[in-house]
C-alpha cells in the first residue's frame, strides 16, 4: 500500500510538472518576421579569351509572418501573408494565406484559400512533456527537441543577445529566451557533407514584449466554426432534428434556401441517412464547394470523400456523391437557380440551415421553456 502511494505521488508530481511546461522565458508579446527565399544570380565574362564566372545568393521576401504568444508560450497565434511571387516580384498587395493556432497539444492550421481547418499534433509541447526531466535540466526546448544541439555563441538580433544553435547540417536557429529570432535552412550534399547555399530563412524584424494582447486573437472565428461542425455526428444530428427545430431554418421545397459562404447545414438523404455540410466557397460562376459527411444508421461515417464541388444548376445525389443530368428519385437537392446561390431539396428531402453558423459565437442556443 505504501509503495503504491509513493508511486501515485510521484506520478501526480510528474504530471503537474509536465503541465507547467513553458517554452519561452517571456510571458507575452508579438514578433514580425520576414520569410526569405534565395535566388542564384550568375555572372559570366571573358578576359583574354578565358571565360570566368561567379554566382551569389540574392534574398527576397516571399512571405511575412505576425506571431503572438501568451502565458510563456502555452498559447500562440500566427498569420502568414504572401508578398511576392517566385523570384521576388512584388505582388500588388499582400495576400493572407494561412493562420495557425497553438493550444494544449494541438496545432490548428487554417488554409485561407481553401477555407479549411486541419488539426495536427503540437510536437514541441508533446516532446518536451515526454522529456520533461531533460527539459528541466537544460531549460531549453530547443535542446530538448534537438537532443545534442548546444548553444555555441551569441549574436545580437533586434538588440537581443540570441543563442546560436547548429541543429544539423541543414538547419541553424538563433533564439532569445526560447523565442526564435532567426531560422536558416541550407542545401548540402548530405548529413555529413559540406554546406552549400542558404535556401531559405525566417528572420525577426520587430519584437514587442510589452504589447497588451487582445484575447480575441486566441479565439479565432474559424476554429469556433470548426468545433461546431465537428460536434455534429449522426446521433447528435438525429437528436437536434427530432427535438430542436427552433435551431434551424428549413429549406423550402419550392423556393429553396439562399446560402452563404461558411453556412453549416444538416440534411436527410433520399436513403434517410443524416448528414452535415459546410459551404467552403461559392465562386463568381456560382460553383459551390462544400465539405460534408453523412452517417449510416449505426453512426459510422458513410463516405470516404470529405469535400465536393458542384456546378451551377446541378442535380446532386449525396448518397453516391455524384451530380446527375436528370431528375430521379435518388436526387437529394438541386444547386443553383440562375444567378442565385440557392439550394433546393428534392423528393421531400430535408435541408436545414443551422442559425448559429451565421453568428459570431457559433453556440447552439439552449432550449427555452415557455
C-alpha positions in Angstrom: 0.0 0.0 0.0 2.8 2.4 0.9 4.7 1.6 -2.2 1.6 2.2 -4.3 1.0 5.6 -2.6 4.6 6.7 -3.2 4.3 5.8 -6.9 1.0 7.7 -7.1 2.5 10.8 -5.6 5.5 10.6 -8.0 3.1 10.2 -10.9 1.0 13.2 -9.8 4.1 15.3 -9.2 5.5 14.4 -12.7 2.1 15.2 -14.3 1.9 18.5 -12.6 5.4 19.4 -13.7 4.6 18.4 -17.3 1.5 20.7 -17.1 3.8 23.5 -16.1 6.0 23.3 -19.2 6.6 26.8 -20.7 8.6 27.1 -23.9 9.5 30.8 -23.5 11.0 32.9 -20.7 8.9 36.0 -21.7 5.2 36.0 -20.8 3.7 37.5 -23.9 4.3 39.6 -27.0 4.4 39.8 -30.7 7.1 39.2 -33.3 7.0 40.2 -37.0 9.1 38.0 -39.4 10.2 38.0 -43.0 10.5 34.7 -44.7 13.3 34.9 -47.2 13.9 32.8 -50.3 17.2 33.0 -52.2 17.7 33.1 -55.9 21.0 32.4 -57.6 22.4 35.2 -59.8 25.2 34.1 -62.1 27.7 36.4 -63.9 29.9 35.3 -66.8 32.6 37.3 -68.5 35.5 36.8 -70.9 39.0 38.0 -70.3 41.8 37.2 -72.7 39.7 34.6 -74.3 39.0 32.9 -71.0 35.5 32.5 -69.6 35.1 33.1 -65.9 32.0 33.2 -63.9 30.7 33.7 -60.4 27.4 33.4 -58.6 25.8 34.8 -55.5 22.6 34.1 -53.5 20.2 37.1 -53.6 17.5 37.1 -50.9 14.0 38.3 -51.4 11.0 38.5 -49.1 8.5 35.8 -50.1 6.2 36.0 -47.1 5.7 38.0 -43.9 4.5 36.5 -40.6 3.0 38.0 -37.5 3.3 35.8 -34.4 1.6 36.4 -31.0 2.1 34.4 -27.8 0.9 34.5 -24.2 1.3 32.6 -20.9 5.0 32.0 -21.7 4.2 30.2 -25.0 1.4 27.9 -23.8 -0.8 29.6 -26.4 0.2 31.2 -29.7 -1.3 32.5 -32.9 0.2 33.3 -36.3 -0.8 35.0 -39.5 1.1 34.5 -42.8 0.9 36.7 -45.8 2.4 36.2 -49.3 4.1 39.4 -50.5 6.0 38.3 -53.7 5.8 35.8 -56.4 8.6 33.3 -57.2 11.8 35.2 -58.0 10.9 38.2 -55.9 8.4 40.1 -58.0 6.2 42.1 -55.5 2.5 41.4 -55.5 0.2 44.4 -55.9 -0.9 43.8 -52.3 -0.1 41.2 -49.7 -2.4 38.1 -49.6 -3.2 36.2 -46.4 -2.5 32.6 -47.0 -2.8 31.0 -43.5 -3.4 31.2 -39.8 -2.1 28.9 -37.1 -3.2 28.5 -33.5 -1.3 26.5 -30.9 -3.0 25.5 -27.6 -2.5 22.5 -25.3 -1.3 19.7 -27.6 -3.0 21.0 -30.8 -1.7 22.9 -33.7 -4.7 24.1 -35.7 -4.0 25.3 -39.3 -6.4 27.4 -41.3 -5.9 27.4 -45.1 -7.4 30.8 -46.1 -7.8 30.0 -49.9 -9.4 26.6 -49.3 -11.3 27.8 -46.2 -10.3 24.5 -44.5 -9.1 23.7 -41.0 -6.7 20.9 -40.0 -5.6 19.8 -36.5 -2.0 18.5 -36.2 -0.2 17.5 -33.0 1.8 20.3 -31.3 5.0 18.3 -31.4 7.1 20.8 -29.4 4.8 20.6 -26.4 4.3 16.9 -26.6 8.0 16.0 -26.9 9.0 18.4 -24.1 6.4 17.0 -21.8 7.6 13.5 -22.6 11.2 14.5 -21.8 10.3 16.9 -19.0 13.2 16.0 -16.7 15.6 16.7 -19.5 13.9 20.0 -20.2 14.2 20.9 -16.6 18.0 20.3 -16.6 18.6 22.1 -19.9 16.0 24.8 -19.5 15.7 24.9 -23.3 13.0 23.5 -25.6 15.5 23.6 -28.5 18.0 21.4 -26.7 15.1 19.1 -25.6 13.6 18.7 -29.1 17.0 18.5 -30.9 18.9 16.5 -28.3 22.6 17.0 -28.8 22.3 20.5 -30.1 24.0 23.1 -27.9 24.5 26.8 -28.0 28.0 27.8 -29.1 27.9 31.6 -29.4 25.7 34.6 -29.2 24.6 37.0 -31.9 22.8 40.3 -31.5 19.4 40.4 -33.3 17.0 43.3 -32.7 19.2 44.4 -29.7 18.7 40.9 -28.1 21.5 38.5 -27.4 20.3 35.4 -29.2 21.9 32.0 -28.7 23.2 30.2 -31.8 22.3 26.5 -32.3 23.6 24.5 -35.2 20.8 21.9 -35.3 22.3 19.8 -38.0 24.0 20.2 -41.4 20.7 21.6 -42.9 19.5 23.9 -40.1 20.5 26.7 -37.8 18.5 28.5 -35.1 19.1 31.8 -33.2 16.8 32.1 -30.1 16.4 34.6 -27.4 14.8 33.3 -24.2 13.3 30.5 -26.2 11.9 32.7 -28.9 13.2 32.0 -32.4 14.6 35.2 -33.9 16.3 33.6 -36.9 15.9 30.2 -38.6 18.1 29.3 -41.6 17.9 26.3 -43.9 20.8 25.2 -46.2 21.4 22.9 -49.1 24.1 20.3 -48.6 25.5 17.2 -50.1 24.2 15.1 -47.2 24.0 14.9 -43.5 27.8 14.7 -43.2 28.8 16.6 -46.4 29.7 20.3 -46.8 27.1 23.0 -46.7 26.4 24.8 -49.9 24.0 27.7 -50.3 21.4 29.0 -47.9 18.0 28.2 -49.4 15.5 30.0 -47.1 15.3 31.8 -43.8 12.9 33.3 -41.3 14.1 36.4 -39.7 12.5 38.6 -37.0 12.3 42.2 -38.0 10.4 43.5 -35.0 9.6 42.3 -31.5 7.3 43.8 -28.8 7.2 42.2 -25.4 5.2 45.0 -23.8 2.1 44.7 -26.1 -1.2 44.1 -24.4 -2.7 41.3 -26.5 -6.4 41.2 -27.2 -7.8 37.8 -26.1 -9.9 37.5 -29.2 -6.7 36.8 -31.1 -6.5 33.5 -29.3 -10.2 32.6 -30.2 -10.2 32.6 -34.0 -13.6 32.5 -35.6 -12.7 29.7 -38.0 -11.9 27.4 -35.0 -15.2 28.1 -33.3 -17.0 27.3 -36.6 -14.9 24.1 -37.0 -15.7 22.9 -33.5 -19.5 23.4 -34.1 -19.2 21.4 -37.3 -17.1 18.6 -35.7 -19.6 18.4 -32.7 -22.3 17.1 -35.1 -22.3 13.3 -35.6 -25.2 11.1 -36.7 -26.6 10.8 -33.2 -26.4 14.5 -32.5 -28.0 15.4 -35.8 -30.9 13.0 -35.1 -31.3 14.4 -31.7 -31.4 18.0 -32.9 -33.7 17.4 -35.9 -36.1 15.5 -33.7 -36.4 18.0 -30.8 -34.9 21.4 -31.7 -36.5 22.7 -34.8 -36.0 26.2 -33.3 -32.3 26.0 -34.1 -32.8 25.8 -37.9 -34.2 27.4 -41.0 -35.6 24.7 -43.2 -35.1 25.0 -47.0 -38.4 25.4 -48.8 -39.0 22.6 -51.3 -40.3 25.2 -53.9 -38.4 28.4 -53.2 -35.3 26.7 -51.8 -32.9 28.5 -49.5 -30.2 31.0 -50.4 -27.0 30.1 -48.7 -23.7 31.9 -48.0 -20.1 31.0 -47.6 -19.4 29.3 -44.2 -23.0 28.3 -43.6 -23.4 24.9 -41.9 -26.4 22.8 -42.8 -27.9 19.5 -41.9 -29.6 17.2 -44.4 -31.5 13.9 -44.8 -30.8 12.0 -48.0 -33.2 10.0 -50.1 -32.0 6.9 -48.3 -32.8 8.6 -45.0 -29.2 9.0 -44.0 -28.3 12.0 -41.8 -25.5 14.4 -42.7 -23.9 17.8 -42.4 -22.1 20.2 -44.8 -20.3 23.5 -44.6 -20.1 25.9 -47.5 -16.4 26.4 -48.3 -16.8 28.7 -51.3 -19.3 30.0 -53.9 -17.4 31.4 -56.8 -18.3 34.0 -59.5 -19.8 31.3 -61.7 -22.0 30.1 -58.8 -19.8 26.9 -58.4 -20.3 25.5 -54.9 -17.6 23.8 -52.9 -18.6 22.0 -49.7 -17.2 19.8 -47.1 -19.6 17.2 -45.9 -20.2 13.9 -44.0 -23.2 11.7 -43.9 -23.8 8.9 -41.4 -25.1 5.3 -41.6 -27.7 4.1 -39.2 -25.0 2.9 -36.8 -23.5 6.4 -36.7 -20.5 5.3 -38.8 -19.2 7.7 -41.5 -20.7 6.8 -44.8 -18.3 8.2 -47.4 -14.5 8.4 -47.8 -14.7 11.8 -49.5 -14.9 14.9 -47.4 -15.3 17.6 -50.0 -17.2 18.1 -53.2 -17.5 20.8 -55.9 -20.9 21.4 -57.6 -21.5 23.4 -60.8 -24.5 25.8 -61.1 -27.8 24.2 -62.0 -26.7 20.7 -60.9 -28.8 17.9 -59.5 -27.0 16.2 -56.6 -27.1 12.7 -55.1 -25.3 12.8 -51.8 -25.7 9.1 -51.1 -23.3 8.4 -54.0 -21.6 11.8 -54.0 -22.4 12.5 -57.7 -24.2 15.0 -59.9 -26.8 13.8 -62.4 -28.3 15.2 -65.5 -31.9 14.5 -64.9 -34.4 14.4 -62.0 -34.8 11.0 -60.4 -35.9 9.6 -57.0 -32.2 9.5 -55.9 -31.7 13.2 -56.2 -31.3 15.0 -52.9 -31.1 18.6 -54.0 -30.7 21.0 -56.9 -27.9 23.5 -56.6 -28.2 27.0 -58.2 -31.2 28.9 -59.6 -30.0 31.2 -62.3 -27.6 33.7 -60.6 -28.8 33.0 -57.0 -26.8 30.7 -54.7 -29.9 28.6 -53.9 -30.2 25.0 -52.6 -33.5 23.3 -53.4 -34.4 20.0 -51.7 -35.8 17.3 -54.0 -38.1 14.4 -53.3 -39.3 16.0 -50.0 -35.8 15.6 -48.5 -35.0 17.9 -45.6 -32.2 20.5 -45.7 -31.7 22.7 -42.6 -29.5 25.8 -42.1 -28.1 26.0 -38.6 -28.8 29.5 -37.4 -25.8 29.6 -35.1 -23.4 29.2 -38.1 -24.4 32.8 -39.1 -23.5 34.2 -35.6 -20.1 35.1 -34.1 -20.5 32.7 -31.2 -21.4 29.5 -33.1 -23.2 28.3 -30.0 -26.4 26.3 -30.2 -28.9 28.2 -28.0 -30.2 26.2 -25.0 -33.8 25.2 -25.1 -36.1 28.0 -23.8 -39.1 26.9 -21.7 -42.2 29.0 -22.1 
